[in-house]
């Protein structure tokens, strides 16, 4: 076999395994952090006592995108149940922990980076603050904003307290949700605009279109009550993909919504207009190679 033939075969193999992707925002094998809201113990001081169950499926789908590209070791922080001042501890079935434990088991993520904020709020804040604090031009952090802003406000406050405010210029925050940016569970909580004021607009901010298109099940990541567009996961030959469908199906309101994973699909695949079909093509035959 000639050297040219070998190179062609290698190139085709690379493309077929999904490693040839158009990435966004200059992402180049850099560190990634995520923070989700999710479920919590009932918070009777707030109009919606528990969190949005979309994250029960969005956390696994987000990690599946990373695992498909072999980026498990680039996830340096993933906090969940991040409602600040809500009652401590999640409800009796900690759905986000089920999701986090599953991605660790199926795709080999580091268990130490997953932190339940209701149980370890200080560690969660310190973990993300440390990753932001060590960010530089050559080692930026890409942060997926999948929860409310108060948690991030406390993190940025800690970065500044530790004397590392300039590092925030090398943090890229990706958002898609006006709700996550602006909603406050308490009057004294803060919004995304408050965070930018706090840090002097240092954080690099990218907002993609809202990843919900409820009335069009074939577009984006929320198909309302129509699960048929996701049945390719349910019927997939690989157990980990079928497990991912079970997390989508777990939504307590019977809604097919994994909209927050659209931010990672944008960052790592370069597409802000994902869909169930595009996700099917991206996942392909398997997420993690048996070899």
VEXTOR-738420 format. One line per field, with one value per atom (N, C-alpha, C, O): y, z, x; residue in three letters. Coordinates in steps of 0.2 Angstrom, whole numbers, always signed. Each point is the difference from the previous one (the first is absolute). Layout:
Y = c(Y; ...)
Z = c(Z; ...)
X = c(X; ...)
residuo = c(ala; ...)
//
This chain:
Y = c(-6; +6; +6; +1; +4; +6; +5; -1; +5; +5; +4; +2; +0; +4; -4; +3; -9; -4; -1; +1; -1; -1; +7; +0; +6; +6; +1; +3; -5; +0; -4; +3; -9; -4; +3; +0; +3; +3; +6; +1; +3; +6; -2; +3; -8; -3; -2; +1; -5; -3; +6; +0; +5; +6; +3; +2; -1; +4; -5; +3; -9; -5; +0; -2; +3; +0; +6; +1; +4; +7; +4; +5; -6; +4; +6; +4; -4; +6; +4; -1; +6; +5; +7; +2; +2; +7; +3; +0; +2; +3; +7; +4; -1; +7; +4; -3; +10; +4; -1; +2; -5; -2; -5; -1; -3; -6; -5; -2; +0; -4; -5; +1; -6; -5; +4; -2; +7; +4; -3; -5; +7; -2; +3; +5; -10; +2; -1; -5; +10; -1; +1; +4; -7; +1; +0; -2; +6; +0; +0; +4; -9; -1; +1; +0; +2; +1; -7; -4; +2; -7; +0; +5; -11; -1; +2; +0; +2; +1; -1; -2; +2; +0; +5; +6; -7; +6; +6; +0; +6; +6; +4; +3; -3; +4; +7; +3; +0; +7; +3; +6; -11; +2; -3; -5; +9; -2; -7; -3; +1; -7; -4; +1; -5; -3; -4; +0; -4; -4; +2; +5; -8; +3; -3; -4; +6; -2; -7; -1; -4; -7; -1; -6; +11; -1; -2; -3; +6; -2; -7; -3; -1; -7; -4; -4; +6; -2; +4; -3; +9; +5; -2; +1; -2; -2; -6; +0; -6; -5; +1; -2; +6; +2; +4; -1; +6; +4; -4; +1; -6; -4; -5; -1; -1; -4; +3; -3; +10; +4; +0; -1; +2; +0; -7; +0; -5; -7; -2; -3; +5; -2; +3; -3; +9; +3; -2; +3; -7; -2; +5; +1; +4; +5; +0; +4; -11; -1; +4; +3; -3; +3; +7; +3; +0; +7; +3; +6; -10; +2; +1; -5; +11; +1; +2; +1; +1; +1; -1; +2; -5; -1; +0; -5; +11; +0; +0; +1; -3; -1; +1; +0; +1; +2; +6; +1; +4; +6; +6; +6; -7; +5; +2; -4; +10; +3; +2; +3; -4; +1; -4; +1; -6; -5; -4; -1; -3; -5; -5; -2; +0; -4; -7; -2; -1; -7; +0; +4; -9; -1; -3; -3; +2; -4; -8; -1; -3; -7; -3; -5; +6; -3; +6; +4; -5; +5; -1; -3; +6; -2; +2; -3; +9; +2; -4; -1; -2; -4; -7; -3; +1; -6; +1; -4; +10; +2; +0; -3; +6; +1; -7; -1; -3; -6; -5; -3; +4; -3; +2; -5; +11; +2; -2; -2; +2; -3; -7; -2; -2; -7; -2; -4; +7; -1; +2; -3; +10; +3; +2; +3; -5; +1; +7; +2; +2; +7; -1; -5; +10; +0; +2; +5; -10; +2; +6; +2; +0; +5; +7; +5; -4; +6; +1; +6; -11; +1; +1; -3; +9; +2; +2; +4; -6; +1; +7; -1; +6; +7; -1; +4; -7; -1; -3; +1; -5; -4; +3; +0; +3; +3; +7; +1; +4; +6; +3; +3; -3; +4; -4; +4; -10; -4; +2; +0; +0; +2; +6; +1; +4; +7; +0; +3; -6; +0; -3; +2; -8; -3; +4; +0; +3; +4; +6; +2; +1; +6; -1; +4; -10; -2; -1; +2; -5; -1; +7; +1; +3; +7; +4; +3; -4; +4; -2; +4; -10; -2; +1; -3; +6; +1; +5; +5; -6; +4; +0; -3; +8; +0; -7; -2; -1; -7; -6; -5; +7; -6; +3; +1; +1; +3; -6; -6; +9; -5; +2; +6; -11; +1; -3; -6; +11; -2; +0; +5; -10; -1; +2; -4; +9; +3; -3; +2; -8; -4; +1; -5; +10; +1; +7; +4; -2; +7; +3; -3; +10; +4; +1; +2; -3; +1; -4; +3; -9; -5; +3; +0; +2; +3; +7; +1; +3; +6; -2; +4; -8; -2; -3; +2; -5; -3; +6; +0; +5; +5; +5; +2; -2; +4; -3; +4; -11; -3; +1; +1; -1; +1; +7; +1; +4; +7; +0; +3; -6; +0; -3; +3; -8; -3; +4; -3; +8; +4; -2; +2; -5; -3; +3; -3; +9; +3; +0; -1; +2; +1; -7; +0; -6; -6; -1; -4; +8; +0; +2; -2; +5; +2; -6; +1; -6; -6; -6; -6; +8; -4; +1; +6; -11; +1; -3; -6; +10; -3; +0; +5; -11; -1; -1; -4; +8; +0; -1; +2; -4; +0; +2; +1; +0; +1; +7; +1; +3; +6; -2; +4; -9; -2; -1; +2; -7; -1; +6; +1; +4; +6; +5; +3; -3; +6; -2; +4; -11; -2; +0; -2; +5; +0; -4; +2; -7; -3; +4; -2; +6; +5; +7; +1; +4; +7; +2; +4; -7; +2; -3; +1; -6; -4; +5; +5; -8; +4; -3; -6; +10; -2; +0; +2; -4; +0; +7; +1; +4; +7; +2; +4; -6; +2; -4; +3; -9; -3; +4; +1; +2; +4; +6; +3; +0; +6; -1; +3; -9; -2; -1; +2; -5; -1; +5; -2; +7; +5; -2; +2; -6; -3; -4; +0; -3; -4; -7; -2; -1; -6; +0; +5; -9; +0; -4; -6; +9; -2; -1; +4; -10; -2; -3; -5; +8; -2; -3; +4; -10; -3; +0; +1; -2; -1; -4; -6; +7; -4; -7; -1; -4; -7; -4; -6; +10; -3; +2; +6; -11; +2; -5; -5; +6; -5; -3; -5; +10; -2; -3; -2; +1; -3; -6; +1; -7; -5; -2; -4; +6; -2; +5; +0; +5; +6; +1; +0; +1; +1; -6; -5; +7; -6; +0; -3; +5; +0; -2; +4; -10; -2; -1; -4; +8; -1; -7; -3; +1; -7; -5; -6; +8; -5; -3; +3; -9; -4; -4; -3; +3; -5; +2; -4; +11; +2; -2; +1; -3; -3; -7; -3; -1; -7; -4; -5; +9; -3; -2; -4; +8; -1; -6; -5; +5; -6; -6; -6; +6; -7; -1; -4; +8; +0; -7; -2; -1; -6; +0; -5; +12; +0; +2; +5; -8; +1; +7; +3; +0; +7; +5; +5; -6; +5; -2; +5; -11; -1; +3; +2; -2; +3; +7; +3; +0; +8; +1; +5; -9; +1; -1; +4; -8; -1; +6; +2; +2; +6; +6; +4; -4; +4; -1; +4; -11; -2; +1; +0; +1; +1; +6; +1; +4; +7; -1; -3; +6; -1; +3; -2; +6; +3; -4; +2; -7; -4; +4; +0; +5; +4; -2; -2; +2; -2; +6; +4; -2; +6; -1; -1; +2; +0; +6; +0; +6; +6; +3; +3; -4; +3; -4; +3; -9; -3; +4; -1; +5; +3; +5; +2; +0; +5; -4; +3; -9; -4; -2; -1; -1; -1; +5; +0; +6; +6; +1; +1; -2; +1; -5; +2; -8; -5; -3; -3; +4; -2; +6; -1; +7; +6; +1; +4; -7; +1; +2; -3; +9; +3; -2; +2; -6; -3; -7; -3; +0; -8; -2; +4; -11; -3; -7; -3; -1; -7; -4; -4; +6; -3; +1; -4; +10; +2; -4; -2; +2; -3; -8; -3; +0; -7; -1; -5; +9; +0; +1; -4; +8; +2; -6; -2; -1; -6; -6; -4; +3; -6; -7; -1; -3; -7; -1; -4; +9; -1; +7; +4; -3; +6; -1; +4; -9; -2; -6; -5; +6; -6; -6; +1; -7; -6; -1; -4; +7; +0; +5; +0)
Z = c(+0; +0; +0; +4; -8; -1; +6; +3; -2; +5; -1; +5; -11; -2; +2; +3; -5; +2; +8; +2; +1; +8; +2; +5; -7; +2; -2; +5; -10; -2; +4; +3; -1; +5; +6; +4; -1; +6; +0; +5; -10; +0; +0; +3; -7; +0; +7; +2; +1; +7; +5; +4; -5; +5; -1; +5; -11; -2; +3; +2; -3; +1; +8; +2; +2; +7; +3; +6; -10; +2; +3; +4; -5; +3; -5; +2; -8; -4; +0; -3; +8; +1; +0; +1; -3; -1; +7; +2; +2; +7; -1; -4; +10; +0; +5; +5; -5; +5; +1; +5; -10; +1; +4; +2; +0; +4; -3; -6; +10; -2; +6; +2; -1; +5; +7; +4; -3; +7; +5; -1; +7; +6; -1; -3; +5; +0; +7; +4; -2; +6; -1; -5; +9; -1; +7; +5; -5; +6; -1; -4; +7; -2; +7; +5; -7; +6; +2; +4; -7; +2; +5; +2; +2; +5; +7; +1; +4; +6; +5; -2; +8; +5; -1; -2; +3; -1; +3; +6; -10; +3; +0; -5; +11; +1; -1; +0; +0; +0; -7; -2; -3; -7; -4; +2; -7; -4; -3; +0; -2; -2; +5; -1; +5; +5; -2; +4; -9; -2; -7; -3; +1; -6; -6; +0; -6; -6; -2; +0; -1; -1; -7; -1; -3; -6; +0; -4; +10; +1; +1; +0; +3; +1; -6; +0; -6; -6; -4; -4; +6; -4; +3; -4; +10; +2; -3; -3; +2; -3; -8; -3; +0; -7; -1; -5; +9; +0; +1; -4; +9; +1; -6; -2; -1; -6; -6; -3; +2; -5; +1; -4; +10; +2; -1; -3; +6; -1; -7; -1; -3; -7; -3; -5; +7; -3; +5; -2; +6; +5; +4; +2; +1; +4; +7; +4; -2; +7; +5; +5; -6; +4; +0; +4; -9; +0; +4; +1; +2; +5; +7; +3; -1; +6; +6; +6; -8; +5; -3; -5; +9; -2; +7; +3; -2; +6; -2; -5; +10; -2; +7; +5; -6; +5; +3; +6; -10; +2; +3; -1; +3; +3; +6; +5; -4; +6; +5; -3; +9; +5; +0; +4; -8; +0; +6; +2; +0; +6; -2; -6; +11; -2; -1; +2; -7; -2; -5; +0; -5; -5; +2; +6; -10; +2; +0; -1; +3; +2; -6; +2; -8; -6; -3; -3; +4; -2; -8; -1; -3; -7; -3; -5; +7; -3; +2; -4; +10; +2; -4; -2; +1; -4; -7; -3; +0; -6; +0; -4; +9; +1; +1; -3; +7; +1; -6; -1; -3; -7; -5; -3; +3; -5; +2; -4; +11; +3; -2; -2; +3; -1; -8; -2; -2; -7; -4; -5; +7; -5; +3; -3; +9; +3; +3; +0; +1; +3; +7; +4; -2; +7; +5; -1; +6; +4; +5; +2; -1; +4; -3; +4; -10; -3; +1; -1; +3; +1; +7; +4; -3; +7; +0; -4; +9; +2; +5; +5; -8; +4; +6; +5; -5; +6; +6; +6; -8; +5; +2; +5; -10; +0; -3; -5; +7; -3; +0; -5; +10; +1; -5; -3; +3; -4; -8; -4; +3; -7; -2; -6; +10; -1; -1; -5; +10; +0; -7; -2; +0; -5; -7; -3; +2; -6; +0; -5; +11; +1; -1; -3; +5; -2; -7; -3; -1; -7; -4; -4; +7; -3; +1; -4; +10; +3; -4; -1; -1; -4; -7; -4; +1; -7; -3; +3; -8; -4; -7; -2; -2; -7; -3; -5; +7; -3; +3; -2; +8; +3; +3; +6; -11; +2; +2; -1; +5; +2; -4; -1; -1; -3; +4; +2; +0; +5; -3; -3; +4; -2; +5; +6; -7; +5; +0; -4; +7; +0; +6; +2; +2; +7; +1; -4; +10; +1; +2; +1; -1; +0; +7; +1; +4; +7; +2; +3; -5; +1; -3; +3; -9; -4; +3; +0; +2; +4; +6; +1; +3; +6; -2; +3; -9; -2; -2; +1; -5; -3; +6; +0; +5; +6; +3; +3; -2; +3; -4; +2; -9; -4; +1; +1; +0; +1; +7; +1; +4; +7; +0; +4; -8; +0; -4; -1; -2; -4; -7; -3; +0; -6; -6; -4; +5; -4; -7; -5; +3; -7; -3; -6; +9; -3; -3; -5; +7; -3; -7; -3; +1; -7; -5; -6; +9; -4; +2; -1; +3; +2; -6; +0; -4; -5; +3; +1; +0; +2; -6; -3; +3; -5; +3; +5; -8; +3; -6; -6; +8; -5; +3; -4; +10; +4; +4; +4; -6; +3; +7; +5; -4; +7; +5; +5; -8; +5; +1; +6; -11; +1; +5; +4; -4; +4; +6; +4; -4; +6; +6; +1; +5; +6; +5; +0; +4; +4; +7; +4; -3; +6; -2; -5; +8; -2; +0; -4; +8; +1; -5; +0; -4; -5; -6; +0; -4; -5; -7; -1; -4; -7; -4; +3; -9; -4; -1; +0; -1; +0; +6; +0; +6; +6; +0; +3; -6; +0; -4; +2; -8; -4; +3; -1; +5; +4; +5; +1; +2; +6; -3; +3; -9; -3; -5; -3; +2; -4; -8; -4; +3; -7; -3; -6; +11; -2; -4; -4; +7; -3; -7; -1; -3; -7; -1; +2; -5; +0; -7; -4; +4; -7; +2; +3; -6; +0; -6; -5; +5; -7; +1; +5; -11; +1; +5; +1; +2; +5; -4; -5; +9; -3; +1; -1; +2; +0; -6; -1; -2; -6; +1; -4; +9; +3; -6; +0; -4; -5; -6; -5; +4; -5; +2; +2; -1; +3; -4; +3; -9; -4; +0; -3; +7; +1; +7; +4; -3; +7; +4; -2; +9; +5; +5; +5; -7; +4; -5; -4; +5; -5; +4; -2; +8; +4; +2; +3; -5; +2; -5; +0; -5; -6; +1; -1; +3; +1; -6; +0; -5; -5; -4; -3; +3; -3; +3; -3; +9; +4; +1; +3; -7; +1; -3; +2; -6; -2; +6; +0; +5; +6; +4; +2; -2; +4; -4; +4; -10; -4; -2; -4; +7; -2; +2; +6; -9; +2; +6; +3; -2; +6; +6; +0; +6; +6; +3; +3; -4; +2; -3; +3; -9; -4; +2; +1; +0; +3; +7; +2; +2; +7; -1; +4; -9; -1; -2; +3; -6; -2; +7; +1; +3; +6; +5; +3; -4; +4; -4; +4; -10; -4; +2; +2; -1; +1; +8; +1; +3; +7; +2; +5; -10; +2; +3; -2; +8; +4; -3; +2; -7; -3; -7; -4; +3; -7; -6; -5; +6; -6; -2; +4; -11; -3; +0; -6; +11; +0; +2; +6; -10; +2; -3; -2; +2; -3; +2; -4; +10; +2; -3; -1; -2; -4; -6; -3; +0; -6; +1; -5; +11; +0; -1; -3; +5; -1; -7; -3; +0; -7; -5; -5; +7; -3; +1; -5; +11; +2; -4; -3; +4; -3; -7; -3; +1; -7; -5; -6; +9; -4; -3; -5; +8; -2; +5; +5; -5; +4; -1; +3; -8; -2; -1; -5; +11; +0; -1; +0; +0; +0; +2; +0; +1; +1; -5; +1; -7; -6; +0; -1; +2; +0; +6; -1; +6; +6; -2; +2; -5; -2; -4; +1; -6; -5; +4; -1; +6; +3; +5; +0; +3; +5; -4; +2; -8; -4; +3; +4; -5; +2; +8; +3; -1; +7; +3; -4; +10; +3; +2; -3; +6; +2; -4; +1; -4; -4; +5; +5; -8; +4; +0; +4; -8; -1; +3; +0)
X = c(+4; -4; +4; +5; -6; +4; -1; -5; +9; -1; -6; -3; +2; -6; -6; -5; +4; -6; -1; -5; +11; -1; -2; -5; +7; -3; -7; -4; +2; -7; -5; -5; +8; -4; -1; -5; +11; +0; -5; -3; +3; -4; -7; -4; +2; -7; -2; -6; +10; -1; -1; -5; +9; -1; -7; -3; +1; -6; -6; -5; +6; -6; -1; -5; +10; +0; -2; -1; +0; -3; +6; -2; +8; +5; +2; +4; -7; +1; -6; -5; +5; -6; +2; +6; -11; +1; -2; -6; +11; -1; -1; +2; -5; -1; +4; +3; -3; +3; +7; +3; +1; +7; +1; +6; -11; +1; +6; -1; +5; +6; +2; +6; -10; +2; +1; +4; -8; +1; -4; -4; +4; -4; -7; -1; -3; -8; -2; +1; -6; -3; -8; -2; -2; -7; -4; +3; -8; -4; -8; -2; -1; -7; -4; +2; -9; -4; -3; +4; -10; -2; -5; -3; +3; -5; +3; +6; -10; +2; -6; -5; +6; -5; -5; +2; -8; -5; +1; +2; -1; +1; -6; -2; -1; -7; +0; -5; +11; +1; +0; +1; -1; +0; -6; -3; +2; -7; +0; -5; +11; +0; +5; +6; -9; +4; +6; +5; -6; +6; +3; -3; +8; +4; -3; -5; +8; -2; +3; +6; -11; +3; +3; +2; -1; +3; +7; +3; +0; +7; +2; +5; -11; +1; +3; +4; -7; +3; +5; +4; -4; +5; +7; +5; -4; +7; +3; +5; -9; +3; +1; +5; -10; +1; +6; +4; -3; +6; +7; +4; -4; +6; +1; +5; -11; +1; +3; +4; -5; +3; +8; +4; -2; +7; +3; +5; -9; +3; +1; +5; -10; +1; +6; +3; -1; +6; +7; +5; -6; +6; +2; +6; -10; +1; -1; -1; +0; -2; +5; -2; +9; +4; +1; +3; -7; -1; -5; +0; -4; -6; +3; +2; -1; +4; -5; +2; -9; -5; -6; -2; -3; -7; -4; -1; -1; -5; -7; -2; -2; -7; -4; +2; -9; -4; +2; +1; +1; +3; -4; +2; -8; -4; +2; +1; +1; +3; -6; -5; +6; -5; -6; -5; +5; -6; +2; +5; -10; +1; +6; +0; +4; +5; -2; -5; +9; -2; -5; -5; +6; -5; -6; +0; -5; -6; +2; +6; -11; +2; +4; +3; -5; +3; +5; -3; +9; +5; +1; +5; -9; +0; +7; +2; +0; +7; +5; +5; -5; +6; -1; +5; -11; -1; +3; +4; -5; +3; +8; +3; -1; +8; +3; +5; -8; +3; +0; +4; -9; -1; +6; +3; -2; +5; +7; +5; -4; +6; +1; +6; -11; +0; +1; +4; -8; +0; +5; +3; +0; +4; +7; +4; -3; +7; +2; +5; -10; +1; +3; -1; +5; +3; -6; -3; +2; -5; +1; -5; +11; +1; -2; -1; -1; -2; -7; -2; -2; -7; -2; +2; -5; -1; -8; -2; -1; -7; +0; +2; -4; +0; -4; +2; -7; -4; +3; -1; +6; +4; +7; +2; +1; +7; +0; +4; -8; +0; +7; +2; +2; +6; +5; +4; -4; +5; -2; +5; -11; -2; +2; +3; -4; +3; +7; +3; +1; +7; +3; +5; -9; +3; -1; +5; -10; -1; +4; +3; -2; +4; +7; +4; -2; +7; +2; +5; -10; +1; +0; +3; -8; +0; +7; +2; +0; +6; +6; +5; -4; +6; -1; +5; -10; -1; +5; +1; +2; +5; -2; -4; +8; -1; +1; -4; +9; +2; -4; +0; -3; -4; -7; -1; -3; -7; -5; +1; -6; -5; -7; -1; -2; -7; -5; +0; -4; -6; -6; -3; -1; -7; -5; +0; -3; -5; -7; -4; +3; -6; -4; -4; +5; -4; -1; +2; -5; -1; +7; +5; -5; +6; +3; +6; -10; +2; +7; +4; -5; +6; +6; +6; -6; +6; +2; +6; -11; +2; +4; +5; -7; +5; +6; +5; -4; +6; +5; +5; -8; +4; +2; +5; -9; +1; +6; +5; -4; +5; +7; +5; -6; +6; +3; +6; -10; +2; +3; +5; -8; +2; +7; +4; -2; +6; +5; +6; -8; +5; +1; +6; -10; +1; -5; -2; +0; -5; +2; -4; +10; +2; +0; -1; +1; -1; -7; -1; -4; -7; +0; -5; +10; +0; +1; +0; +2; +2; -5; +1; -7; -6; -5; -2; +0; -5; -7; +0; -5; -6; -5; -1; -2; -5; -7; -1; -4; -7; -5; +2; -8; -5; -7; -5; +5; -6; +0; +3; -8; -1; -3; +1; -4; -3; +6; +0; +5; +6; +4; +2; -2; +4; -4; +4; -10; -4; -4; -2; +0; -4; +3; +6; -9; +2; -4; -6; +8; -4; -1; -5; +9; -1; +2; +3; -6; +1; +7; +2; +2; +7; +4; +6; -8; +4; +2; -3; +7; +3; -1; -2; +2; -1; +7; +5; -5; +6; +2; +6; -10; +2; +4; +5; -7; +3; +7; +5; -4; +6; +5; +6; -8; +4; +2; +6; -10; +2; +5; +5; -6; +4; +8; +4; -4; +7; +2; +5; -8; +2; -1; +5; -10; -1; +6; +1; +3; +6; -2; +3; -8; -2; -3; -4; +7; -2; -7; +0; -5; -6; -3; +0; -3; -3; -7; -1; -4; -7; -2; -1; -1; -3; -7; -3; -1; -7; -3; +3; -8; -3; -1; -3; +5; +0; -6; -1; -5; -7; -3; -1; -2; -5; -6; +0; -4; -5; -5; -2; +1; -5; +2; -3; +10; +3; +5; +6; -9; +4; +6; +4; -3; +6; +5; +5; -6; +5; +2; -4; +10; +3; -1; +0; -1; +1; -6; +1; -7; -6; -6; -2; +0; -6; -6; -5; +4; -6; -1; +4; -10; -2; +1; -2; +6; +1; +7; +5; -5; +6; +2; +5; -9; +1; +6; +4; -2; +6; +6; +6; -6; +5; +1; +4; -9; +0; +6; +1; +3; +6; +5; +4; -5; +4; -3; +4; -11; -3; +2; +0; +0; +1; +7; +2; +3; +7; +3; -2; +7; +3; +4; +2; +1; +4; -4; -4; +6; -3; +0; -4; +10; +1; -5; -2; +1; -4; -7; -4; +2; -7; -1; -5; +11; -1; -1; -4; +7; -1; -7; -3; +0; -7; -4; -5; +7; -4; +0; -4; +10; +0; -4; -3; +3; -5; -7; -4; +2; -6; -2; -6; +11; -1; -4; -3; +3; -3; -7; -4; +4; -6; -7; -5; +6; -6; -2; -4; +8; -1; +2; -3; +8; +2; +7; +4; -3; +6; +4; +0; +5; +3; +7; +1; +4; +7; +4; +5; -9; +2; +7; +3; -1; +6; +6; +6; -7; +6; +2; +5; -10; +1; +6; +3; -1; +6; +6; +5; -4; +6; +0; +5; -11; +0; +2; +4; -5; +2; +8; +3; -1; +7; +5; +5; -7; +4; -1; +4; -10; -2; -1; +0; -1; +0; -7; -1; -4; -7; -5; -1; -2; -4; -8; -4; +4; -7; +0; -2; +3; +0; -7; -5; +4; -6; +0; +6; -11; +0; +4; +4; -5; +3; +7; +4; -2; +7; +4; +6; -9; +3; +0; +5; -9; +0; +6; +4; -3; +6; +6; +5; -5; +6; +2; +6; -11; +2; +2; +4; -8; +2; -1; -5; +10; -1; +2; -3; +7; +2; +3; +2; -2; +3; +7; +4; -2; +7; +2; -3; +8; +3; +2; +3; -5; +2; +7; +3; +1; +7; +4; +6)
residuo = c(unk; unk; unk; unk; unk; unk; unk; unk; unk; unk; unk; unk; unk; unk; unk; unk; unk; unk; unk; unk; unk; unk; unk; unk; unk; unk; unk; unk; unk; unk; unk; unk; unk; unk; unk; unk; unk; unk; unk; unk; unk; unk; unk; unk; unk; unk; unk; unk; unk; unk; unk; unk; unk; unk; unk; unk; unk; unk; unk; unk; unk; unk; unk; unk; unk; unk; unk; unk; unk; unk; unk; unk; unk; unk; unk; unk; unk; unk; unk; unk; unk; unk; unk; unk; unk; unk; unk; unk; unk; unk; unk; unk; unk; unk; unk; unk; unk; unk; unk; unk; unk; unk; unk; unk; unk; unk; unk; unk; unk; unk; unk; unk; unk; unk; unk; unk; unk; unk; unk; unk; unk; unk; unk; unk; unk; unk; unk; unk; unk; unk; unk; unk; unk; unk; unk; unk; unk; unk; unk; unk; unk; unk; unk; unk; unk; unk; unk; unk; unk; unk; unk; unk; unk; unk; unk; unk; unk; unk; unk; unk; unk; unk; unk; unk; unk; unk; unk; unk; unk; unk; unk; unk; unk; unk; unk; unk; unk; unk; unk; unk; unk; unk; unk; unk; unk; unk; unk; unk; unk; unk; unk; unk; unk; unk; unk; unk; unk; unk; unk; unk; unk; unk; unk; unk; unk; unk; unk; unk; unk; unk; unk; unk; unk; unk; unk; unk; unk; unk; unk; unk; unk; unk; unk; unk; unk; unk; unk; unk; unk; unk; unk; unk; unk; unk; unk; unk; unk; unk; unk; unk; unk; unk; unk; unk; unk; unk; unk; unk; unk; unk; unk; unk; unk; unk; unk; unk; unk; unk; unk; unk; unk; unk; unk; unk; unk; unk; unk; unk; unk; unk; unk; unk; unk; unk; unk; unk; unk; unk; unk; unk; unk; unk; unk; unk; unk; unk; unk; unk; unk; unk; unk; unk; unk; unk; unk; unk; unk; unk; unk; unk; unk; unk; unk; unk; unk; unk; unk; unk; unk; unk; unk; unk; unk; unk; unk; unk; unk; unk; unk; unk; unk; unk; unk; unk; unk; unk; unk; unk; unk; unk; unk; unk; unk; unk; unk; unk; unk; unk; unk; unk; unk; unk; unk; unk; unk; unk; unk; unk; unk; unk; unk; unk; unk; unk; unk; unk; unk; unk; unk; unk; unk; unk; unk; unk; unk; unk; unk; unk; unk; unk; unk; unk; unk; unk; unk; unk; unk; unk; unk; unk; unk; unk; unk; unk; unk; unk; unk; unk; unk; unk; unk; unk; unk; unk; unk; unk; unk; unk; unk; unk; unk; unk; unk; unk; unk; unk; unk; unk; unk; unk; unk; unk; unk; unk; unk; unk; unk; unk; unk; unk; unk; unk; unk; unk; unk; unk; unk; unk; unk; unk; unk; unk; unk; unk; unk; unk; unk; unk; unk; unk; unk; unk; unk; unk; unk; unk; unk; unk; unk; unk; unk; unk; unk; unk; unk; unk; unk; unk; unk; unk; unk; unk; unk; unk; unk; unk; unk; unk; unk; unk; unk; unk; unk; unk; unk; unk; unk; unk; unk; unk; unk; unk; unk; unk; unk; unk; unk; unk; unk; unk; unk; unk; unk; unk; unk; unk; unk; unk; unk; unk; unk; unk; unk; unk; unk; unk; unk; unk; unk; unk; unk; unk; unk; unk; unk; unk; unk; unk; unk; unk; unk; unk; unk; unk; unk; unk; unk; unk; unk; unk; unk; unk; unk; unk; unk; unk; unk; unk; unk; unk; unk; unk; unk; unk; unk; unk; unk; unk; unk; unk; unk; unk; unk; unk; unk; unk; unk; unk; unk; unk; unk; unk; unk; unk; unk; unk; unk; unk; unk; unk; unk; unk; unk; unk; unk; unk; unk; unk; unk; unk; unk; unk; unk; unk; unk; unk; unk; unk; unk; unk; unk; unk; unk; unk; unk; unk; unk; unk; unk; unk; unk; unk; unk; unk; unk; unk; unk; unk; unk; unk; unk; unk; unk; unk; unk; unk; unk; unk; unk; unk; unk; unk; unk; unk; unk; unk; unk; unk; unk; unk; unk; unk; unk; unk; unk; unk; unk; unk; unk; unk; unk; unk; unk; unk; unk; unk; unk; unk; unk; unk; unk; unk; unk; unk; unk; unk; unk; unk; unk; unk; unk; unk; unk; unk; unk; unk; unk; unk; unk; unk; unk; unk; unk; unk; unk; unk; unk; unk; unk; unk; unk; unk; unk; unk; unk; unk; unk; unk; unk; unk; unk; unk; unk; unk; unk; unk; unk; unk; unk; unk; unk; unk; unk; unk; unk; unk; unk; unk; unk; unk; unk; unk; unk; unk; unk; unk; unk; unk; unk; unk; unk; unk; unk; unk; unk; unk; unk; unk; unk; unk; unk; unk; unk; unk; unk; unk; unk; unk; unk; unk; unk; unk; unk; unk; unk; unk; unk; unk; unk; unk; unk; unk; unk; unk; unk; unk; unk; unk; unk; unk; unk; unk; unk; unk; unk; unk; unk; unk; unk; unk; unk; unk; unk; unk; unk; unk; unk; unk; unk; unk; unk; unk; unk; unk; unk; unk; unk; unk; unk; unk; unk; unk; unk; unk; unk; unk; unk; unk; unk; unk; unk; unk; unk; unk; unk; unk; unk; unk; unk; unk; unk; unk; unk; unk; unk; unk; unk; unk; unk; unk; unk; unk; unk; unk; unk; unk; unk; unk; unk; unk; unk; unk; unk; unk; unk; unk; unk; unk; unk; unk; unk; unk; unk; unk; unk; unk; unk; unk; unk; unk; unk; unk; unk; unk; unk; unk; unk; unk; unk; unk; unk; unk; unk; unk; unk; unk; unk; unk; unk; unk; unk; unk; unk; unk; unk; unk; unk; unk; unk; unk; unk; unk; unk; unk; unk; unk; unk; unk; unk; unk; unk; unk; unk; unk; unk; unk; unk; unk; unk; unk; unk; unk; unk; unk; unk; unk; unk; unk; unk; unk; unk; unk; unk; unk; unk; unk; unk; unk; unk; unk; unk; unk; unk; unk; unk; unk; unk; unk; unk; unk; unk; unk; unk; unk; unk; unk; unk; unk; unk; unk; unk; unk; unk; unk; unk; unk; unk; unk; unk; unk; unk; unk; unk; unk; unk; unk; unk; unk; unk; unk; unk; unk; unk; unk; unk; unk; unk; unk; unk; unk; unk; unk; unk; unk; unk; unk; unk; unk; unk; unk; unk; unk; unk; unk; unk; unk; unk; unk; unk; unk; unk; unk; unk; unk; unk; unk; unk; unk; unk; unk; unk; unk; unk; unk; unk; unk; unk; unk; unk; unk; unk; unk; unk; unk; unk; unk; unk; unk; unk; unk; unk; unk; unk; unk; unk; unk; unk; unk; unk; unk; unk; unk; unk; unk; unk; unk; unk; unk; unk; unk; unk; unk; unk; unk; unk; unk; unk; unk; unk; unk; unk; unk; unk; unk; unk; unk; unk; unk; unk; unk; unk; unk; unk; unk; unk; unk; unk; unk; unk; unk; unk; unk; unk; unk; unk; unk; unk; unk; unk; unk; unk; unk; unk; unk; unk; unk; unk; unk; unk; unk; unk; unk; unk; unk; unk; unk; unk; unk; unk; unk; unk; unk; unk; unk; unk; unk; unk; unk; unk; unk; unk; unk; unk; unk; unk; unk; unk; unk; unk; unk; unk; unk; unk; unk; unk; unk; unk; unk; unk; unk; unk; unk; unk; unk; unk; unk; unk; unk; unk; unk; unk; unk; unk; unk; unk; unk; unk; unk; unk; unk; unk; unk; unk; unk; unk; unk; unk; unk; unk; unk; unk; unk; unk; unk)
//
